[in-house]
Amino acid sequence: MNVLDTNYWLDDNCARAFWDQRNAVPYQELLRDTSQLLDPKPGERWLDLGCGGGQLTALIWQKSQGRVGKVIAFDCAPANALAVEKLRDHLAPRPEPEQMEFVLGNFSHGLGAFPTASFDGVTSGLALSYAESCDPETGRYTDAAYNRIWEEVHRVLKPGGRFVFSVNVPRPRFWKIFWKSLHIAFRLSKPAKVLLNGVRMQRYGHWLQREAKRGRFHFAPLNAIVERLERADFSILETRLSYAKQAYLLSTVKADKSCLPD
């Protein structure tokens, strides 16, 4: 693979840099907004796509007060298994291994690891834009994997299942996230580490924007996202801006056709 085609999302160093994202003021805003839309119920199964450091995985557990049946954290970076394991130790009540599981995988290749209609809810934070696919004949990036992920989420959801997710707006200003959180870094126990990771995230942000211009990643406008969701047979419940206006947050539901009249 050409060095230009390196996928840093598969790199543990990139994963570790983004663990400190949870300290960013805009990210805390996004977590609060996402929390308002998540409604995990006792006994349900949830999937966190592109889980990163596991913040949404933990949020699902906390929102259900530890009564959700199972949360699966799915990500392509092996280092994030450690992040999810560390999170587990700080949750109350502490999840048993069978209640919170990390699964290594790349959703660009689909969700074949999961059976049809196996989840009551799916969530994802700032990840789905990075579903990538390349035409083997032309060598050009396409939106095939990006289009397929909406259909795959629909497939793994049960009828009536909820899909709550965020994605970056077109031409996201990652520097705005950094500057809004700069003063917080000096209040933390390891400010130098947080600042260094902030600089690294800016560098990865430049890479993401460059690759989006090549058609590899997909910072789509809201109407294009809604169109794909409706094409996959989701109903849109709510949309809002969050993350210092750098992300769309959407709440959707898979139609329960068993409840429709004949």
C-alpha positions in Angstrom: 0.0 0.0 0.0 1.2 3.5 -0.9 2.2 5.6 2.2 -0.6 8.0 1.2 -3.1 5.3 1.8 -2.0 4.5 5.3 -5.0 4.2 7.6 -4.0 5.8 10.9 -7.3 4.6 12.5 -5.7 1.1 12.6 -2.7 2.5 14.5 -2.6 2.2 18.2 -0.7 5.5 18.5 -3.6 7.3 16.9 -6.0 5.5 19.1 -4.1 6.5 22.3 -4.0 10.2 21.1 -7.8 10.3 20.9 -8.3 8.9 24.4 -7.8 12.4 25.7 -10.6 13.7 23.5 -12.9 13.0 26.4 -11.4 16.1 28.1 -12.3 18.5 25.3 -15.1 20.9 26.2 -16.9 20.4 22.8 -16.7 16.6 23.3 -18.3 16.9 26.7 -21.0 18.9 25.0 -21.5 16.1 22.5 -21.6 13.5 25.2 -24.3 15.4 27.0 -26.4 15.8 23.9 -25.9 12.1 23.0 -26.9 11.1 26.5 -30.3 13.0 26.1 -31.1 10.8 23.0 -29.9 7.4 24.3 -32.5 5.3 26.1 -31.0 1.8 26.7 -33.5 -0.3 28.6 -33.0 -3.3 30.9 -31.9 -6.4 29.2 -31.3 -4.8 25.8 -28.2 -5.4 23.6 -26.4 -2.4 22.2 -23.5 -1.9 19.7 -21.0 1.0 19.8 -19.6 1.3 16.3 -16.1 2.8 16.2 -16.0 2.9 19.9 -12.6 4.5 20.3 -11.9 4.9 24.0 -15.3 3.6 24.9 -17.0 6.8 26.1 -20.4 5.9 24.5 -20.1 2.3 25.7 -19.8 3.6 29.2 -22.6 6.1 28.7 -25.0 3.3 27.6 -24.1 1.3 30.8 -24.5 4.4 33.0 -27.8 5.4 31.4 -29.3 2.0 32.0 -27.9 2.0 35.6 -26.1 -1.2 34.8 -29.3 -3.0 33.7 -28.6 -3.2 30.0 -28.1 -6.8 28.9 -24.9 -6.3 26.9 -22.9 -3.6 25.2 -20.4 -4.5 22.5 -17.7 -2.0 21.8 -16.5 -2.5 18.1 -13.3 -0.8 16.8 -10.5 -1.4 14.4 -7.6 -0.3 16.7 -6.4 -3.1 19.1 -5.3 -0.6 21.7 -8.9 0.4 22.3 -9.5 -3.0 23.9 -7.3 -1.8 26.8 -9.2 1.5 27.0 -12.6 -0.2 27.3 -11.2 -2.6 29.9 -9.9 0.3 32.0 -13.3 2.0 31.7 -15.0 -1.1 33.0 -13.0 -0.9 36.2 -14.4 2.6 36.9 -18.1 1.9 36.3 -20.6 1.3 39.0 -21.9 -1.2 39.1 -18.9 -2.9 37.5 -20.0 -4.8 34.3 -19.2 -8.5 34.1 -17.1 -9.6 31.1 -20.2 -11.0 29.4 -22.0 -7.6 29.8 -19.4 -5.4 28.2 -17.2 -6.8 25.4 -14.7 -5.3 23.0 -14.7 -6.8 19.5 -11.9 -6.0 17.1 -13.1 -5.3 13.5 -13.4 -2.7 10.7 -16.9 -1.6 9.8 -15.6 -0.6 6.4 -15.8 -4.3 5.7 -19.4 -4.5 7.0 -20.9 -6.0 10.2 -20.8 -9.6 9.2 -19.6 -10.6 12.7 -23.2 -9.8 14.0 -26.4 -11.7 13.1 -29.4 -10.0 11.6 -31.7 -8.3 14.1 -29.3 -9.0 17.0 -29.3 -5.5 18.7 -31.9 -3.3 20.2 -29.8 -0.2 19.7 -26.7 1.0 17.9 -24.7 4.1 18.6 -21.6 5.7 17.1 -19.6 8.8 17.9 -17.8 10.7 15.1 -16.8 7.5 13.4 -19.1 6.5 10.5 -17.6 9.1 8.1 -14.5 6.9 7.9 -16.0 3.9 6.2 -13.6 3.5 3.3 -13.6 1.5 0.1 -11.3 1.4 -3.0 -12.2 0.2 -6.5 -9.6 -2.6 -7.2 -9.7 -1.8 -10.9 -9.2 1.9 -10.9 -7.5 2.3 -7.5 -9.8 5.2 -6.7 -11.7 5.6 -3.4 -15.5 5.2 -3.6 -18.4 5.7 -1.3 -19.5 2.0 -1.5 -18.5 1.2 2.1 -20.0 4.5 3.4 -23.3 3.7 1.6 -23.3 0.1 2.9 -22.8 0.9 6.6 -26.3 2.4 6.9 -27.8 -0.7 5.4 -25.7 -2.9 7.7 -26.8 -1.0 10.8 -30.4 -1.5 9.7 -29.8 -5.2 9.2 -28.3 -5.8 12.7 -31.1 -3.8 14.4 -34.3 -5.4 15.6 -37.6 -3.9 14.3 -38.1 -0.7 16.4 -34.4 -0.6 17.2 -32.8 2.8 17.8 -29.8 4.3 16.0 -28.2 7.3 17.7 -25.0 8.7 16.2 -22.8 11.7 15.4 -20.7 12.6 12.4 -18.6 15.6 11.6 -20.0 18.4 9.4 -18.5 19.2 6.0 -15.1 20.9 6.3 -14.9 20.4 10.1 -12.7 23.0 11.8 -10.8 20.7 14.2 -8.7 23.6 15.4 -11.8 25.1 16.9 -12.1 22.0 19.1 -8.5 22.3 20.2 -8.7 26.0 21.1 -12.0 25.7 23.0 -10.3 23.1 25.3 -6.8 24.5 25.7 -7.4 26.1 29.1 -8.8 22.8 30.5 -5.5 21.0 29.8 -3.6 22.9 32.5 -6.2 21.8 35.2 -5.5 18.1 34.5 -3.0 15.9 36.3 -0.9 15.4 33.2 -1.2 18.7 31.2 1.9 18.1 29.0 0.5 14.7 27.9 -2.9 16.1 27.1 -1.4 19.0 25.1 0.8 16.7 23.1 -2.1 14.5 22.3 -4.1 17.6 21.3 -1.4 18.5 18.8 -1.3 15.0 17.5 -5.1 15.1 17.0 -4.7 18.3 15.0 -2.2 16.5 12.8 -4.6 13.6 12.3 -7.3 16.1 11.6 -5.3 17.5 8.7 -4.9 14.0 7.4 -8.6 13.3 7.6 -9.5 16.5 5.7 -6.9 15.8 3.0 -8.2 12.2 2.6 -11.8 13.5 2.5 -10.9 15.7 -0.5 -9.6 12.5 -2.2 -13.0 10.9 -1.7 -11.6 8.4 0.9 -13.6 9.7 3.9 -17.0 11.4 3.8 -17.9 14.6 5.6 -21.4 14.8 4.1 -24.0 17.5 4.5 -27.0 16.7 6.7 -29.4 16.3 3.8 -27.1 13.6 2.2 -27.0 11.7 5.5 -30.7 11.8 5.9 -31.2 10.6 2.3 -29.0 7.6 3.0 -30.8 6.8 6.2 -34.3 7.0 4.6 -33.0 4.9 1.7 -32.0 2.3 4.3 -35.5 2.5 5.8 -34.8 4.5 8.9 -37.2 7.1 10.3 -35.6 10.3 11.5 -36.6 11.3 15.1 -34.3 14.3 15.7 -31.3 16.1 14.4 -29.2 18.7 16.0 -25.8 20.4 15.9 -23.3 19.7 18.6 -19.5 19.5 19.3 -19.0 23.3 18.9 -21.2 23.1 15.8 -18.7 20.7 14.2 -20.9 17.6 14.3 -24.4 16.5 13.4 -26.2 14.3 16.0 -29.1 12.2 14.8 -31.6 10.0 16.5 -33.4 7.5 14.2 -35.4 4.3 14.5 -35.9 1.2 12.3 -39.5 0.8 11.4 -41.3 -2.0 13.1 -43.3 -3.3 10.1 -45.0 -6.0 12.2 -47.0 -3.2 13.8 -48.2 -1.7 10.5 -51.7 -2.4 9.2 -52.2 -4.9 6.4 
